[in-house]
């Protein structure tokens, strides 16, 4: 059912976007990939594969929606020496739903997460970016609201661009719930622009991404990383303790294609394979066999393009760096 609705939803989005894009394609600005408002919608599919040592299987079909709205940006940022810092505050809201084919639960579950966060950033000089984020999430099923299920998360990130504009490092910490337990985790990474067309980014906790830019309209990336999530589930006929803590983690190798249809619409397609996956239900651990993974995204950016220093002139999708970096 979710898959059918997701398909219809994206057909409508594609028609809306391409119907409107022709009137904006010749506009004189290109919205900033990091600082401008945007919304993004995704559909994803992971076919059910066997839970090892059982006759059971697991997989999901999902849809996601995210919106970023800048609340405030300081415009008089850069003087001749680059001495004035640039400040910005941005809001993020999002929701995701995955119809899970969890055959060891009764019945199959609609795993949902609602998220909201506020991000503050300061770009100091030409080469330092400081980002602080605080957010709240509701990981449950069917968007069931229970205030005890609300989880807080946050991050502090420092990104430094070196004087050759080709190397950068990322350091920081994230605070997030894992299986309902709130834990701080370090973030450390390094990136290099190997040429005008090629760049490599490595971030711990594990995220490795290589991007080749063919033109201003098209890029191709290879990405190796973990993805997953957790949800609080209602009790069922098999598990009578509420809430059930359900956790899933997949190691994934993906090929990601990004196409800029015009100055403000970005289409992204992802195809990948997962390794042996970890799944837990309360205190019981399972392992899922390998599978493939598909995802398609539409991102629409709009609004003005503010003046930005080299440290801010990057596209999170192509660079492999997300200032709201949260380990799933």
LINLIN-V787722 format. One record per pair of residues at least 12 apart in sequence whose ideal C-beta (glycine too) atoms are under 10 Angstrom apart, sorted by the first residue. I is the first residue (numbers start at 1). GAP is how many residues later the second one is. Records with the same first field share a line. If there is no record, write none. Layout:
BEGIN
I->GAP ; GAP
END
This chain:
BEGIN
1->60 ; 98 ; 109
2->41 ; 58 ; 59 ; 60 ; 61 ; 95 ; 96 ; 97 ; 98 ; 108
3->40 ; 42 ; 57 ; 58 ; 59 ; 60 ; 96
4->57
5->38 ; 58 ; 92 ; 94
6->35 ; 36 ; 37 ; 38 ; 39 ; 55 ; 56 ; 57 ; 58 ; 91 ; 93 ; 290
7->36 ; 54 ; 56
9->32 ; 34 ; 54 ; 56
10->31 ; 32 ; 33 ; 53 ; 286 ; 287 ; 288
13->26 ; 28 ; 285 ; 287
14->253 ; 282 ; 284
16->282 ; 284
17->24 ; 244 ; 245 ; 247 ; 248 ; 250 ; 281 ; 282 ; 283
18->243 ; 244 ; 247
20->244 ; 245 ; 280
21->240 ; 241 ; 242 ; 243 ; 244 ; 279
22->240
24->238 ; 239 ; 240 ; 241 ; 278
25->236 ; 237 ; 238 ; 239 ; 240
26->236 ; 237
27->235 ; 236 ; 237
28->235 ; 277
29->234 ; 235 ; 273 ; 274 ; 275 ; 276
30->186 ; 230 ; 232 ; 233 ; 234 ; 271 ; 275
31->232 ; 233 ; 269 ; 270 ; 271 ; 272 ; 273 ; 274 ; 275
32->38 ; 41 ; 269 ; 271 ; 272 ; 273 ; 274 ; 275 ; 276 ; 280 ; 281 ; 283
33->227 ; 233 ; 266 ; 268 ; 272 ; 275 ; 279 ; 280 ; 281 ; 282 ; 283 ; 284 ; 285 ; 286
34->34 ; 54 ; 56 ; 87 ; 95 ; 267 ; 272 ; 274 ; 278 ; 279 ; 280 ; 281 ; 282 ; 285 ; 287 ; 288 ; 289
35->33 ; 35 ; 38 ; 51 ; 53 ; 55 ; 86 ; 88 ; 266 ; 268 ; 269 ; 270 ; 271 ; 272 ; 273 ; 277 ; 278
36->32 ; 33 ; 34 ; 37 ; 54 ; 228 ; 265 ; 266 ; 267 ; 268 ; 269 ; 270
37->30 ; 31 ; 32 ; 33 ; 53 ; 54 ; 263 ; 264 ; 265 ; 266 ; 267
38->28 ; 29 ; 30 ; 31 ; 32 ; 226 ; 228 ; 261 ; 262 ; 263 ; 264 ; 265
39->26 ; 27 ; 28 ; 29 ; 30 ; 54 ; 55 ; 259 ; 260 ; 261 ; 262 ; 263
40->24 ; 25 ; 26 ; 27 ; 28 ; 54 ; 226 ; 228 ; 257 ; 258 ; 259 ; 260 ; 261 ; 277
41->22 ; 23 ; 24 ; 25 ; 26 ; 255 ; 256 ; 257 ; 258 ; 259
42->20 ; 21 ; 22 ; 23 ; 24 ; 54 ; 226 ; 228 ; 253 ; 254 ; 255 ; 256 ; 257
43->18 ; 19 ; 20 ; 21 ; 251 ; 252 ; 253 ; 254 ; 255
44->16 ; 17 ; 18 ; 19 ; 20 ; 52 ; 54 ; 183 ; 226 ; 249 ; 250 ; 251 ; 252 ; 253
45->14 ; 15 ; 16 ; 17 ; 53 ; 246 ; 247 ; 248 ; 249 ; 250 ; 251
46->12 ; 13 ; 14 ; 15 ; 16 ; 52 ; 54 ; 55 ; 202 ; 204 ; 206 ; 226 ; 228 ; 231 ; 242 ; 245 ; 246 ; 247 ; 248 ; 249
47->12 ; 13 ; 14 ; 54 ; 244 ; 245 ; 246 ; 247
48->12 ; 13 ; 52 ; 53 ; 54 ; 55 ; 240 ; 241 ; 243
49->52 ; 225 ; 228 ; 239 ; 240 ; 241 ; 242 ; 243
50->53 ; 237 ; 238 ; 239 ; 240 ; 241
51->51 ; 52 ; 53 ; 226 ; 228 ; 235 ; 236 ; 237 ; 238
52->224 ; 225 ; 227 ; 234 ; 235 ; 236 ; 237
53->233 ; 234
54->49 ; 50 ; 232 ; 233
55->48 ; 49
56->45 ; 46 ; 47 ; 48 ; 49 ; 230 ; 232
57->44 ; 45 ; 46 ; 47 ; 231 ; 232 ; 234
58->42 ; 43 ; 44 ; 45 ; 46 ; 47 ; 190 ; 219 ; 221 ; 228 ; 230 ; 231 ; 233
59->39 ; 40 ; 41 ; 42 ; 43 ; 44 ; 229 ; 232 ; 234
60->37 ; 38 ; 39 ; 40 ; 41 ; 42 ; 48 ; 49 ; 50 ; 51 ; 188
61->36 ; 37 ; 38 ; 39 ; 40 ; 233
62->34 ; 35 ; 36 ; 37 ; 38 ; 48 ; 49 ; 50 ; 233
63->32 ; 33 ; 34 ; 35 ; 36
64->30 ; 31 ; 32 ; 33 ; 34 ; 49 ; 51 ; 231 ; 233
65->28 ; 29 ; 30 ; 31 ; 32
66->26 ; 27 ; 28 ; 29 ; 30 ; 49 ; 231 ; 233
67->24 ; 25 ; 26 ; 27 ; 28 ; 233
68->22 ; 23 ; 24 ; 25 ; 26 ; 49 ; 51 ; 231 ; 233 ; 256
69->21 ; 22 ; 23 ; 24 ; 234
70->18 ; 19 ; 20 ; 21 ; 49 ; 233 ; 234 ; 236
71->17 ; 18 ; 19 ; 20 ; 47 ; 48 ; 49
72->15 ; 16 ; 17 ; 18 ; 48
73->13 ; 14 ; 15 ; 16 ; 17 ; 48 ; 231 ; 233 ; 234
74->12 ; 13 ; 14 ; 15 ; 48 ; 49 ; 232
75->229 ; 231 ; 232
76->231
77->46 ; 229 ; 230 ; 231 ; 232 ; 235
78->45 ; 47 ; 48 ; 229 ; 230 ; 231
81->44 ; 45
82->41 ; 42 ; 43 ; 44 ; 45 ; 227 ; 228
83->41 ; 42 ; 43
84->39 ; 40 ; 41
85->36 ; 37 ; 38 ; 39 ; 40 ; 43 ; 45 ; 224
86->35 ; 36 ; 37 ; 38 ; 39 ; 43 ; 220 ; 221 ; 222 ; 223 ; 225 ; 226
87->33 ; 34 ; 35 ; 36 ; 37 ; 43
88->31 ; 32 ; 33 ; 34 ; 35 ; 43 ; 218 ; 220 ; 224
89->29 ; 30 ; 31 ; 32
90->27 ; 28 ; 29 ; 30 ; 31 ; 41 ; 43 ; 233 ; 234
91->25 ; 26 ; 27 ; 28 ; 44
92->23 ; 24 ; 25 ; 26 ; 27 ; 41 ; 43 ; 232
93->21 ; 22 ; 23 ; 24 ; 42
94->19 ; 20 ; 21 ; 22 ; 23 ; 41 ; 43
95->17 ; 18 ; 19 ; 20 ; 21 ; 43 ; 48
96->15 ; 16 ; 17 ; 18 ; 19 ; 43 ; 133
97->13 ; 14 ; 15 ; 16 ; 17 ; 44 ; 45 ; 46
98->12 ; 13 ; 14 ; 15 ; 43 ; 131 ; 133 ; 150
99->12 ; 13
100->41 ; 131 ; 133 ; 146 ; 148
102->131 ; 144 ; 146 ; 177 ; 179
104->134 ; 135 ; 175 ; 177 ; 180 ; 182
105->128 ; 131 ; 132 ; 133 ; 134 ; 139 ; 141 ; 176
106->130 ; 131 ; 132 ; 133
107->129 ; 130
109->31 ; 32 ; 33 ; 122 ; 124 ; 125 ; 127 ; 135 ; 137
110->30 ; 31 ; 32 ; 33 ; 34 ; 121
111->28 ; 29 ; 30 ; 31 ; 118 ; 119 ; 120 ; 121 ; 122 ; 135 ; 137
112->26 ; 27 ; 28 ; 29 ; 30 ; 31 ; 32 ; 119
113->24 ; 25 ; 26 ; 27 ; 28 ; 30 ; 38 ; 116 ; 117 ; 118
114->22 ; 23 ; 24 ; 25 ; 26 ; 29 ; 31 ; 36
115->20 ; 21 ; 22 ; 23 ; 24 ; 36 ; 38 ; 209 ; 211
116->18 ; 19 ; 20 ; 21 ; 22
117->16 ; 17 ; 18 ; 19 ; 20 ; 35 ; 36 ; 37 ; 38 ; 207 ; 209
118->14 ; 15 ; 16 ; 17 ; 18 ; 36
119->12 ; 13 ; 14 ; 15 ; 16 ; 36 ; 38 ; 204 ; 205
120->12 ; 13 ; 14
121->12 ; 36 ; 38 ; 191 ; 202
123->36 ; 185 ; 186 ; 187 ; 188 ; 189
124->185 ; 187
125->36 ; 184 ; 186
126->35 ; 37 ; 39 ; 183 ; 184 ; 185 ; 186
127->32 ; 33 ; 34 ; 35 ; 36 ; 38 ; 41 ; 182 ; 183 ; 184
128->30 ; 31 ; 32 ; 33 ; 181 ; 183
129->28 ; 29 ; 30 ; 31 ; 32 ; 39 ; 41 ; 180 ; 182 ; 183 ; 185 ; 192 ; 194
130->26 ; 27 ; 28 ; 29 ; 30 ; 42 ; 193
131->24 ; 25 ; 26 ; 27 ; 28 ; 39 ; 41 ; 191 ; 192 ; 193 ; 194
132->22 ; 23 ; 24 ; 25 ; 40 ; 191
133->20 ; 21 ; 22 ; 23 ; 24 ; 39 ; 41 ; 42 ; 190 ; 191 ; 192 ; 193
134->18 ; 19 ; 20 ; 21 ; 22 ; 41
135->16 ; 17 ; 18 ; 19 ; 20 ; 41 ; 189 ; 191
136->14 ; 15 ; 16 ; 17 ; 18
137->12 ; 13 ; 14 ; 15 ; 16 ; 39 ; 40 ; 92 ; 93 ; 189
138->12 ; 13 ; 93 ; 94
139->12 ; 38 ; 41 ; 90 ; 91 ; 92 ; 93 ; 94 ; 106 ; 107 ; 108
140->91 ; 92 ; 93 ; 94 ; 103
141->90 ; 91 ; 92 ; 93 ; 102 ; 103 ; 105
142->91 ; 92
144->87 ; 88 ; 89 ; 90 ; 99
146->86 ; 88 ; 96 ; 97
148->84 ; 95
149->31 ; 82 ; 83 ; 94
150->27
151->25 ; 26 ; 27 ; 29 ; 30 ; 31 ; 79 ; 81
152->23 ; 24 ; 25 ; 30
153->21 ; 22 ; 23 ; 24 ; 29 ; 171 ; 173 ; 174
154->19 ; 20 ; 21 ; 22 ; 28 ; 30 ; 172
155->17 ; 18 ; 19 ; 20 ; 21 ; 29 ; 30 ; 32 ; 167 ; 168 ; 169 ; 170 ; 171 ; 172
156->15 ; 16 ; 17 ; 18 ; 19 ; 28 ; 31
157->13 ; 14 ; 15 ; 16 ; 17 ; 30 ; 32 ; 164 ; 165 ; 166 ; 167 ; 168
158->12 ; 13 ; 14 ; 29
159->12 ; 13 ; 30 ; 32 ; 152 ; 153 ; 155 ; 162 ; 164
160->151
161->30 ; 32 ; 148 ; 149 ; 150 ; 151 ; 152 ; 153
162->30
164->28 ; 29
165->28 ; 145 ; 146 ; 148
166->25 ; 26 ; 27 ; 28 ; 29 ; 30 ; 33
167->23 ; 24 ; 25 ; 26
168->21 ; 22 ; 23 ; 24 ; 25 ; 31 ; 33 ; 142 ; 143 ; 146 ; 151 ; 153
169->19 ; 20 ; 21 ; 22
170->17 ; 18 ; 19 ; 20 ; 21 ; 31 ; 32 ; 33 ; 34 ; 151 ; 153 ; 155
171->15 ; 16 ; 17 ; 18 ; 19
172->13 ; 14 ; 15 ; 16 ; 17 ; 151 ; 153
173->12 ; 13 ; 14 ; 15
174->12 ; 13 ; 31 ; 150 ; 151 ; 152 ; 153
175->151
176->150 ; 151 ; 152
177->53
178->52 ; 69 ; 71 ; 149 ; 150
179->51 ; 66 ; 67 ; 68 ; 101 ; 103 ; 104
180->50 ; 52 ; 63 ; 65 ; 67
181->64
183->144
185->19 ; 20 ; 141 ; 142
186->18 ; 19
187->16 ; 17 ; 18 ; 20 ; 138 ; 139 ; 140
188->14 ; 15 ; 16 ; 17
189->12 ; 13 ; 14 ; 15 ; 16 ; 18 ; 19 ; 131 ; 132 ; 136
190->12 ; 13 ; 14
191->12 ; 18 ; 123 ; 128 ; 129 ; 130
193->18 ; 121 ; 126
194->16 ; 17 ; 18
195->17 ; 18
196->17
197->14 ; 15 ; 16 ; 17 ; 18 ; 22
198->12 ; 13 ; 14 ; 15
199->12 ; 13 ; 14 ; 20 ; 22 ; 115 ; 119 ; 120 ; 121
200->22 ; 120
201->20 ; 22 ; 117 ; 118 ; 119 ; 120
202->22 ; 118
203->22 ; 117 ; 118 ; 119 ; 122 ; 124
204->123
205->20 ; 21 ; 120 ; 121 ; 122 ; 123
206->18 ; 19 ; 20 ; 45 ; 121
207->16 ; 17 ; 18 ; 19 ; 20 ; 113 ; 114 ; 115 ; 118 ; 120
208->14 ; 15 ; 16 ; 17 ; 45 ; 112
209->12 ; 13 ; 14 ; 15 ; 16 ; 45 ; 47 ; 108 ; 109 ; 110 ; 111 ; 112
210->12 ; 13 ; 14 ; 110
211->12 ; 45 ; 47 ; 104 ; 106 ; 107 ; 108 ; 109
212->106
213->45 ; 102 ; 105
214->43
215->44 ; 45
216->44
217->41 ; 42 ; 43 ; 44 ; 45 ; 49
218->39 ; 40 ; 41 ; 42 ; 49
219->37 ; 38 ; 39 ; 40 ; 41 ; 49 ; 96 ; 98 ; 99
220->35 ; 36 ; 37 ; 38 ; 39 ; 98
221->33 ; 34 ; 35 ; 36 ; 37 ; 47 ; 49 ; 96 ; 97 ; 98 ; 99
222->31 ; 32 ; 33 ; 34 ; 50
223->29 ; 30 ; 31 ; 32 ; 33 ; 47 ; 49 ; 97
224->27 ; 28 ; 29 ; 30 ; 48 ; 51
225->25 ; 26 ; 27 ; 28 ; 29 ; 47 ; 95 ; 102 ; 103
226->23 ; 24 ; 25 ; 26 ; 48 ; 49 ; 51 ; 52 ; 101 ; 102
227->21 ; 22 ; 23 ; 24 ; 25 ; 27 ; 45 ; 47 ; 66 ; 100 ; 101
228->19 ; 20 ; 21 ; 22 ; 23 ; 24 ; 46 ; 49 ; 50 ; 51 ; 99 ; 100
229->17 ; 18 ; 19 ; 20 ; 21 ; 99
230->15 ; 16 ; 17 ; 18 ; 19 ; 50 ; 98
231->12 ; 13 ; 14 ; 15 ; 16 ; 17
232->12 ; 13 ; 14
233->12 ; 13 ; 48 ; 49
238->43
239->42 ; 43 ; 45
241->41
243->39
244->37 ; 38
245->35 ; 36 ; 37 ; 38
246->33 ; 34 ; 35 ; 36
247->31 ; 32 ; 33 ; 34 ; 35 ; 38
248->29 ; 30 ; 31 ; 32 ; 33 ; 38 ; 40 ; 80
249->25 ; 28 ; 29 ; 30 ; 31 ; 39 ; 78 ; 79
250->22 ; 23 ; 24 ; 25 ; 26 ; 27 ; 28 ; 29 ; 38 ; 40 ; 41 ; 43 ; 78
251->22 ; 23 ; 24 ; 25 ; 26 ; 27 ; 39
252->18 ; 20 ; 21 ; 22 ; 23 ; 25 ; 39 ; 40 ; 41
253->19 ; 20 ; 21 ; 22 ; 40
254->16 ; 17 ; 18 ; 19 ; 20 ; 38 ; 39 ; 40 ; 41
255->14 ; 15 ; 16 ; 17 ; 18
256->12 ; 13 ; 14 ; 15 ; 16 ; 39 ; 41 ; 61 ; 62 ; 64
257->12 ; 13 ; 14
258->12 ; 39 ; 41 ; 57 ; 59 ; 60
260->39 ; 41 ; 55
261->37
263->38 ; 39 ; 42
264->35 ; 36 ; 37 ; 38 ; 39
265->33 ; 34 ; 35 ; 36 ; 37
266->31 ; 32 ; 33 ; 34 ; 35 ; 49 ; 51 ; 52
267->29 ; 30 ; 31 ; 32
268->27 ; 28 ; 29 ; 30 ; 31 ; 49
269->25 ; 26 ; 27 ; 28
270->23 ; 24 ; 25 ; 26 ; 27
271->21 ; 22 ; 23 ; 24 ; 25
272->19 ; 20 ; 21 ; 22 ; 23
273->17 ; 18 ; 19 ; 20
274->14 ; 15 ; 16 ; 17 ; 18 ; 19
275->13 ; 14 ; 15 ; 16
276->12 ; 13 ; 14
277->12 ; 13 ; 14
297->20
299->18
END
